[in-house]
Amino acid sequence: MKLVALTDIHGAYGRAENILEKERPDLTIIGGDLTTVGSVKEAEEALAHFRKLTRALFCVAGNMDLPQHDLLFERLDVSLNGRGRIHEGIGFFGLSGAPVSPLRTPYELSEEVLSARIAEGYRSVKSATKRVFVPHAPPYGTKVDIIHSGIHVGSTAVRDFIEDHQPDLVICGHIHESRGEDMLGKTHIVNCGPALKGYYCVVDFSREINVEIRKA
């Protein structure tokens, strides 16, 4: 199975469509910030275009999306927020929003709420042979949550969960300048980088999980 992950699209729908047209994935994951405080109608129209270019689609919302986008994703049956889905034998679960920050962006939640949502999604996929966790925000204190000033701004709830349960792969975004990969124990973590600037991640599940960050 070929997976393409796009995070931090921020309204650059044409660029995202071009990536999907090129890659033609079996599964596409939208890892948050599909919009920049965009309307539900805008998000729905974007997803309708994306679904023509991929065999399956899963989504979480980012801190610059709206909580209402999660309701849209649920209605379209593509949501991973606090939910687990088994797709071709692989367990996918995710987390929308981001930790509370001084920026006061539209979709921020306490670490306690984030932790509860992670647990809720994980319950239905924990027995899967392979497990892929899709939080918008990266785990705290890693190579993929550092802003330009050098400060770590990821989620402690995300990190605690990874350390305790060791999913096979974590796909995140949120911190544009921390595109890259890291490990926590046996868990491979990838911050895809902003699709707004043409970055995305390709994951091949044919044998082992192979991850590659690409730029369109």
VOPAGU-2260 file (C-alpha; in pm, 1 decimal, decimal comma):
REM VOPAGU-2260
SITE   aa  ch    i         X         Y         Z
SITE  MET   A    0       0,0       0,0       0,0
SITE  LYS   A    1     124,0     344,8     -93,5
SITE  LEU   A    2      29,6     625,8     145,2
SITE  VAL   A    3      73,3     997,3      81,3
SITE  ALA   A    4      54,0    1232,1     380,4
SITE  LEU   A    5      -8,4    1603,8     337,3
SITE  THR   A    6      -0,4    1841,6     631,7
SITE  ASP   A    7     -28,3    2218,7     655,7
SITE  ILE   A    8    -187,8    2273,8     316,8
SITE  HIS   A    9    -326,2    2610,2     434,8
SITE  GLY   A   10    -551,6    2654,9     134,7
SITE  ALA   A   11    -295,9    2560,7    -133,4
SITE  TYR   A   12    -542,9    2311,3    -277,4
SITE  GLY   A   13    -408,2    2321,5    -632,0
SITE  ARG   A   14     -61,0    2227,8    -511,9
SITE  ALA   A   15    -203,8    1942,1    -305,5
SITE  GLU   A   16    -403,5    1816,8    -603,9
SITE  ASN   A   17     -91,1    1822,0    -820,0
SITE  ILE   A   18      90,8    1605,9    -564,4
SITE  LEU   A   19    -192,9    1352,9    -554,9
SITE  GLU   A   20    -221,2    1353,1    -934,6
SITE  LYS   A   21     149,9    1271,2    -954,8
SITE  GLU   A   22     158,3    1005,7    -681,4
SITE  ARG   A   23    -187,6     843,0    -719,8
SITE  PRO   A   24    -180,2     691,8    -368,5
SITE  ASP   A   25    -385,3     405,7    -232,7
SITE  LEU   A   26    -444,6     611,9      81,9
SITE  THR   A   27    -409,8     984,9     147,2
SITE  ILE   A   28    -384,8    1132,3     495,0
SITE  ILE   A   29    -453,0    1500,8     556,9
SITE  GLY   A   30    -265,8    1570,3     879,0
SITE  GLY   A   31    -424,5    1902,3     972,6
SITE  ASP   A   32    -435,7    2266,9     862,8
SITE  LEU   A   33    -619,0    2189,5     543,6
SITE  THR   A   34    -737,5    2552,5     560,2
SITE  THR   A   35    -634,9    2875,3     724,6
SITE  VAL   A   36    -953,8    2947,9     917,4
SITE  GLY   A   37   -1145,6    2845,4     606,3
SITE  SER   A   38   -1515,0    2770,3     588,8
SITE  VAL   A   39   -1666,4    2424,1     608,7
SITE  LYS   A   40   -1782,3    2463,1     247,4
SITE  GLU   A   41   -1427,0    2542,2     136,2
SITE  ALA   A   42   -1291,9    2235,4     314,0
SITE  GLU   A   43   -1563,6    2011,3     172,9
SITE  GLU   A   44   -1496,1    2126,0    -183,3
SITE  ALA   A   45   -1122,5    2062,8    -141,0
SITE  LEU   A   46   -1178,9    1711,1      -9,7
SITE  ALA   A   47   -1417,0    1633,5    -297,8
SITE  HIS   A   48   -1132,9    1708,8    -541,5
SITE  PHE   A   49    -880,0    1509,3    -339,4
SITE  ARG   A   50   -1104,4    1202,3    -325,9
SITE  LYS   A   51   -1099,2    1177,6    -704,4
SITE  LEU   A   52    -719,8    1128,4    -690,1
SITE  THR   A   53    -685,6     866,3    -415,6
SITE  ARG   A   54    -849,2     535,8    -335,2
SITE  ALA   A   55    -906,5     622,6      32,7
SITE  LEU   A   56    -879,5     933,6     250,9
SITE  PHE   A   57    -840,2    1000,4     624,3
SITE  CYS   A   58    -821,1    1342,5     793,4
SITE  VAL   A   59    -753,3    1528,8    1114,6
SITE  ALA   A   60    -795,3    1903,2    1165,6
SITE  GLY   A   61    -513,5    2139,0    1259,9
SITE  ASN   A   62    -494,0    2437,3    1490,8
SITE  MET   A   63    -566,6    2673,7    1199,3
SITE  ASP   A   64    -872,3    2474,3    1097,9
SITE  LEU   A   65   -1198,1    2500,5    1289,6
SITE  PRO   A   66   -1358,3    2250,1    1526,5
SITE  GLN   A   67   -1645,8    2244,3    1276,1
SITE  HIS   A   68   -1412,4    2082,2    1023,9
SITE  ASP   A   69   -1399,6    1775,7    1246,6
SITE  LEU   A   70   -1778,1    1750,7    1217,9
SITE  LEU   A   71   -1740,2    1765,1     839,8
SITE  PHE   A   72   -1478,6    1488,8     845,6
SITE  GLU   A   73   -1709,6    1276,6    1059,8
SITE  ARG   A   74   -2001,0    1334,3     820,5
SITE  LEU   A   75   -1783,9    1233,2     525,6
SITE  ASP   A   76   -1659,0     927,4     719,3
SITE  VAL   A   77   -1292,5    1026,6     686,4
SITE  SER   A   78   -1218,1    1142,7    1042,4
SITE  LEU   A   79    -932,0    1006,0    1253,5
SITE  ASN   A   80    -977,4    1250,0    1542,1
SITE  GLY   A   81   -1022,5    1037,7    1852,8
SITE  ARG   A   82   -1110,9     750,5    1619,8
SITE  GLY   A   83    -941,6     436,3    1500,7
SITE  ARG   A   84    -973,8     283,2    1154,5
SITE  ILE   A   85    -838,5     -45,9    1022,5
SITE  HIS   A   86    -737,5     -11,2     657,7
SITE  GLU   A   87    -578,0    -304,5     477,2
SITE  GLY   A   88    -484,0    -453,9     812,4
SITE  ILE   A   89    -312,6    -138,7     942,3
SITE  GLY   A   90    -455,8      55,8    1236,0
SITE  PHE   A   91    -479,8     433,0    1187,3
SITE  PHE   A   92    -581,9     673,3    1463,9
SITE  GLY   A   93    -536,3    1045,2    1505,7
SITE  LEU   A   94    -570,7    1370,6    1690,4
SITE  SER   A   95    -693,7    1710,7    1574,7
SITE  GLY   A   96    -593,6    2051,5    1705,7
SITE  ALA   A   97    -279,2    2147,4    1896,4
SITE  PRO   A   98    -177,1    2235,5    2253,3
SITE  VAL   A   99    -272,9    2571,1    2398,9
SITE  SER   A  100     -23,2    2837,4    2290,0
SITE  PRO   A  101      33,2    3213,2    2319,0
SITE  LEU   A  102     -84,4    3245,0    1956,9
SITE  ARG   A  103    -443,2    3157,3    2052,1
SITE  THR   A  104    -515,9    2990,7    1719,9
SITE  PRO   A  105    -869,0    2862,9    1648,3
SITE  TYR   A  106    -830,2    2498,3    1750,7
SITE  GLU   A  107    -621,7    2459,8    2065,8
SITE  LEU   A  108    -689,3    2213,2    2345,5
SITE  SER   A  109    -544,3    2127,9    2685,4
SITE  GLU   A  110    -297,6    1840,5    2709,0
SITE  GLU   A  111    -554,0    1655,5    2922,4
SITE  VAL   A  112    -815,6    1671,7    2646,2
SITE  LEU   A  113    -557,9    1572,4    2384,8
SITE  SER   A  114    -455,1    1272,5    2595,0
SITE  ALA   A  115    -815,3    1154,4    2634,0
SITE  ARG   A  116    -878,2    1177,8    2260,5
SITE  ILE   A  117    -563,1     982,6    2178,5
SITE  ALA   A  118    -669,4     703,1    2413,2
SITE  GLU   A  119   -1017,0     695,4    2263,6
SITE  GLY   A  120    -885,5     651,1    1910,5
SITE  TYR   A  121    -621,6     397,9    2008,1
SITE  ARG   A  122    -863,4     158,7    2175,1
SITE  SER   A  123   -1008,1      26,4    1850,9
SITE  VAL   A  124    -672,6     -29,1    1673,1
SITE  LYS   A  125    -436,3    -140,2    1949,2
SITE  SER   A  126    -453,8    -504,2    1838,3
SITE  ALA   A  127    -353,7    -422,1    1478,2
SITE  THR   A  128     -24,3    -565,1    1353,3
SITE  LYS   A  129      92,6    -216,7    1249,6
SITE  ARG   A  130     -30,5     108,3    1406,7
SITE  VAL   A  131      -1,5     456,3    1258,8
SITE  PHE   A  132     -71,8     758,9    1481,3
SITE  VAL   A  133    -165,5    1087,3    1309,7
SITE  PRO   A  134    -161,7    1386,1    1547,4
SITE  HIS   A  135    -143,8    1731,9    1393,4
SITE  ALA   A  136     102,9    1843,2    1660,6
SITE  PRO   A  137     439,2    1667,0    1698,1
SITE  PRO   A  138     562,4    1512,9    2022,6
SITE  TYR   A  139     734,4    1749,9    2262,6
SITE  GLY   A  140    1112,4    1754,3    2291,9
SITE  THR   A  141    1201,9    1597,9    1957,2
SITE  LYS   A  142    1374,1    1706,0    1636,4
SITE  VAL   A  143    1036,3    1778,8    1477,8
SITE  ASP   A  144     882,9    2030,7    1720,9
SITE  ILE   A  145    1144,4    2309,6    1728,3
SITE  ILE   A  146    1050,8    2662,1    1619,4
SITE  HIS   A  147    1299,9    2913,6    1475,4
SITE  SER   A  148    1396,5    3041,9    1820,3
SITE  GLY   A  149    1507,5    2691,7    1920,4
SITE  ILE   A  150    1221,5    2626,6    2162,5
SITE  HIS   A  151    1034,6    2293,9    2167,7
SITE  VAL   A  152     659,1    2351,3    2131,4
SITE  GLY   A  153     514,1    2004,3    2069,9
SITE  SER   A  154     256,9    1815,3    2270,9
SITE  THR   A  155     348,7    1639,8    2595,0
SITE  ALA   A  156      35,8    1424,8    2562,7
SITE  VAL   A  157     150,8    1303,5    2221,3
SITE  ARG   A  158     498,9    1227,7    2354,3
SITE  ASP   A  159     371,6    1045,9    2663,0
SITE  PHE   A  160     148,1     827,2    2450,9
SITE  ILE   A  161     428,4     738,3    2209,1
SITE  GLU   A  162     664,3     648,1    2491,9
SITE  ASP   A  163     402,3     430,6    2660,7
SITE  HIS   A  164     255,5     251,9    2355,8
SITE  GLN   A  165     520,5     267,8    2081,2
SITE  PRO   A  166     311,1     290,3    1762,6
SITE  ASP   A  167     504,4     192,9    1451,3
SITE  LEU   A  168     477,1     532,1    1280,0
SITE  VAL   A  169     373,9     885,4    1376,2
SITE  ILE   A  170     279,2    1129,5    1099,3
SITE  CYS   A  171     258,4    1491,8    1213,0
SITE  GLY   A  172     308,3    1850,1    1096,5
SITE  HIS   A  173     220,6    2183,0    1260,7
SITE  ILE   A  174     578,3    2313,6    1302,8
SITE  HIS   A  175     666,1    2408,8     945,6
SITE  GLU   A  176    1033,7    2471,8    1013,2
SITE  SER   A  177    1087,3    2129,9    1175,3
SITE  ARG   A  178    1029,1    1913,3     871,7
SITE  GLY   A  179    1216,3    1588,5     924,6
SITE  GLU   A  180    1231,4    1259,1    1111,0
SITE  ASP   A  181    1311,7    1132,1    1458,7
SITE  MET   A  182    1272,9     823,3    1677,0
SITE  LEU   A  183    1122,9     772,7    2021,7
SITE  GLY   A  184    1212,1     421,4    2122,7
SITE  LYS   A  185    1096,9     201,9    1834,7
SITE  THR   A  186     855,0     464,1    1699,4
SITE  HIS   A  187     945,6     637,7    1373,4
SITE  ILE   A  188     823,2     999,1    1369,1
SITE  VAL   A  189     792,7    1212,6    1055,9
SITE  ASN   A  190     698,4    1579,7    1029,5
SITE  CYS   A  191     602,4    1601,0     662,8
SITE  GLY   A  192     671,8    1971,5     624,1
SITE  PRO   A  193     417,0    2217,2     484,3
SITE  ALA   A  194     235,0    2106,5     170,9
SITE  LEU   A  195     181,6    2480,5     126,0
SITE  LYS   A  196     545,1    2483,6       7,9
SITE  GLY   A  197     524,5    2155,2    -179,9
SITE  TYR   A  198     645,8    1913,7      89,8
SITE  TYR   A  199     477,2    1581,5     155,4
SITE  CYS   A  200     552,2    1232,1     279,1
SITE  VAL   A  201     527,1     898,4     100,0
SITE  VAL   A  202     500,1     578,5     302,5
SITE  ASP   A  203     536,0     234,9     146,2
SITE  PHE   A  204     392,3     -56,0     344,7
SITE  SER   A  205     486,1    -328,1      96,8
SITE  ARG   A  206     721,7    -498,8     345,6
SITE  GLU   A  207     871,7    -282,6     616,0
SITE  ILE   A  208     744,0      73,3     664,9
SITE  ASN   A  209     952,9     292,7     437,7
SITE  VAL   A  210     917,5     670,3     476,6
SITE  GLU   A  211    1035,2     941,6     237,6
SITE  ILE   A  212     981,0    1317,9     253,7
SITE  ARG   A  213     948,3    1463,9     -95,5
SITE  LYS   A  214     900,8    1806,6    -251,9
SITE  ALA   A  215     684,6    1872,0    -554,6
